[in-house]
């Protein structure tokens, strides 16, 4: 909702990718690390 309402009010907004760290499955964290350190 904020991503629509804030720009309509005339303010700039930037979305963030949010990911957690999975302690139970270490292989699932490879995707987390790629989000934490993106390669451009």
Order of alpha helices (4+ residues) and beta strands (2+ residues): alpha-alpha
